[in-house]
Amino acid sequence: MPKRKALQLWMIGASLVVGGLLLRSVLDVSKVQIPVVIITCVGVAVMGIAVARAARKPRRAAEATSGSTAPTGKQYDPHRAARVRLLLTEMDKRMEAAIRRGAGFDTKAGFMLTAAGLIAASSAVTATSSTAPALARVPTGLALLAVAAALWALWTRMVNVPDARSIVSGYVNRNASPEHLEDVLLEVRTQEVEAREAHNSHRAEAVTVGFVMLAAAVVALLVFVAVAPQQQPPGAPDATPTPTPAATERR
């Protein structure tokens, strides 16, 4: 599970960075400058380690197309070819299901991006008329974490399987039996289905984390609006009237 650990490390690093920035904006910088810098640097380092682990390619065995000829010396099985064809059909169904599931994650990630942008914009607008604008950084930071999780879910990973051209070029003129070619195609489809299902598992984790951050951002925004009183603009009916020069002279 290297991808899952990389995602967890990245979210921990992002939380440390956002927490350091929030501490720097809310508290007195002169008193907490060194701890804030340490927290932020640790968060950046953890995010870098997570990205490096996610980019590292797993070790794979030799590709399916590297086989030379069909194995000999085995006892003939008259039903083996039928079983291979049934497995090929099942792999095609699983491939379609994995593609549909990936499209669903794309839709959810797009929704998270839109909702997080609205929350961040609402926090910025509310902070302009609030008596405690520093508190608006909490929902904004959580919304940014949701955006990061959505981008992680939308990030396209490479499916490490032989491409169509290499399969055709490798087997169109090779002296191999049709049964062996069916075995190779079955192995290729199995590897692609495994890669897509693993990718969807990582995307499911990213979408889950993003929705949690999005819900926390909504709650933080509501608390911010409820706790921090809003200042009335100068032209509002309930606003405190600004004394004019004439009224000042009468006093």
N, C-alpha and C positions, 0 to 999 in steps of 0.2 A: 504493500500500500504506500509507495513512495509519493504518489500524487496527493493522496489524502493528507499525509503528514506535511507536505509542502504547503497545501492550502491552509492547514491549521497554523503553521509557522507564520505564513504571510499575514493572516488575520491577527495573530498576536502582535506581530511587528507593527501593523497598521494601527492597532489599538494603542500601542505604546506611543507611536508618533503623534496621533491625535490627542492622546491624554497629555503628552508633554506640551503641545501647542495650546491646549485649553488651560493648563496650569499657568503657562506663561502669560496668557491673556487675562486670566481672572485674578491671580495672586500678584504680589509685589515682586517684580523681576529682580530687584537688587538682593532680595533675601533668598530666593530659590533659583538663582540663575544656574549654579553648578548642577544641582539635581535635575533640573529641567533639561539641561544640555545632555546629561548622561542618559536620561530616559529616552530622549529623542534619538540620540546616536545608537543606543541599543536597539530601538525599534527599527531604524534604518538598516542596521546590520542584520537583524533577524529577517527583514523583508528580502534583503539581498541573498541570504542563505536559502530562503524558500524559493526564490526565483531560480537560483542555481540548481537546486534539487529537482525542480519541476522541469528544467531544460535538459537534464541529464537523461540520455537515452538508456532504456533498460537493455540488458544483455539478452540477445535472442539466439536461438539455435539457428542452424543453417536454414536458409529459406527453402520453401517447398519446391521451388523450381530447380534446385541444385541436384536432385536425384537423377541418376543416369538412366537406368532401365528398370523394368518391373522385376521384383524379386522372384527368384526361381527356387525350385525345390520344395515349395509348399504344396500341401494337398489341395486338390481342386475342390472348390466350393461352388456349386451351381447357383446358390442364392446370394452370393456376395455382391454381384453386380446390381441386383435389385435393391439390396440394402443400401448401397452407395447412392443410387438414384433417389431413394426415399430420404436419405440424409441430406442430399443436395437440395431437395424440395423444402425440407425443414429449415435448412440454413437460409434459404431465400426468404421464407416467412419471418424468421428472426431478424434478418437484415432489414426488411420493410418495417418491422415493429421498432427496431432501434432507430431508424431514420425518422419515423413519426414521433418517437419520444424526444429525439433531439430537436425537432421542429417545435415541439411544445415548450422545451426549455428556452428556445430562442424567443418565443412569445412572452414567456414570463420574465425573462431578463429585460426585454424591451419595456414591459410595463414597469419594472422596478426603476429603470433609468428615468422614465417620464415622471413617476411619482416622487422619486428622490429629488429630481430637479424642481418640482413644484414645492416640495417641503423646504428646500434650500432657499428658493426665491421668497416664499412666505416668511421664513425666518429673517431674511435680510430686510424685507419691507417692514415687518413688525419691529425690528430693532431700531429703525429710524425714528420711531415715535415712542420708544419705551424708555423708562427711567433706568433700566438695567440692561443696556444693549449687549454687555459681555455674555449674558446668559444665552443669547441667541446662537452662540458658537456651539453649544451642546447639540441641539437638533441638526445644525448644519454639519457638524462633524459626523454624526451618525448617518446622515443622508449621504455624505461622501463615502463612508464605509459601504453603504448599500450600493452606491455607484461602482465602487471597486469590485464588489462581489458580482455584480451584474456583468461587468466587463470581463471578469475571470470566467464566468459562465459562457460568454459569447466568444471567448478566445478559441480560435480554431486550432485543433491539434492535428498533427500528421498521422495518418493511418499507415503504419509501416508494413505494407504488404506489396507483393510484386504487382506492377502495373500491367494493364492489358497488353501493351505492346511487347513487353518482355516475355509474357506467357506465349503469345502467338509466335514471336520470333524464335523462342526456344524450343517449341514443340511442333511447328508446322512441318519441318523437314527431319525431325528426329525419329529414329527407329525405335518407337515405343508403342506398346499395345494400348488400345483404347481404355482398357481397364486401369492401366497405370495413369493415363491422363485424367480419368475420372477421379482417381485418388488424389492427384495433385490439385485439381480444381476444388475438391472437397476440403482439402487442407487450407487452400487460399481463402475460401469463403469462411471457414471456421476462424481463421486468424483475423479476418476483417470484422466478423461479428463480435469476437472477443474484444477487439480494440474499440469498436463503437460502444459496446456495453460498458467497458471500463471508462470511456470518455463520458458517457451519460451518467455514470455513478459520480464522477467528480463534479459534473455540472449540477447534479441534484444537490450535492453538498453546498456548492456555491450559491445556488438559488435559495436553499434553506437559510443559510447564513444571511443572505441579502434581505430576505423577508423579515427575519428577526431584527436586523438593523433598521429596516424601514418601519416596522411597528414601534421600535424604541424611539425612532426619530419623531413619529407622530405623537407618541405619548409625551416626549420631551417638549415638543412644540406646544401642545395643549397646556402643559404645566407652566411653560414660559409665559404664555398669554394670560393664564389665570393668576400667576404669582406676581409678575412684573406689571405694575400699573402703567397705563398708556398716557402719554402727555397729549393734551388737547392742542390742536393747532391754534395759532393766534386768532384766526377769524372765526373759530367755532363759537356757538352760542354760550356754551358752558365754560369757555376759557376765561381766565382772569384778564380783565381789561387793562390794556397798557396805558399808563397815565400820559396825557398830552401835556405839552408845554404850558398851555393856558391853565389847566388844572393845577399844575405845579406852582405857578405864580400865585394863584388864589390862596394856596396853602401858605 
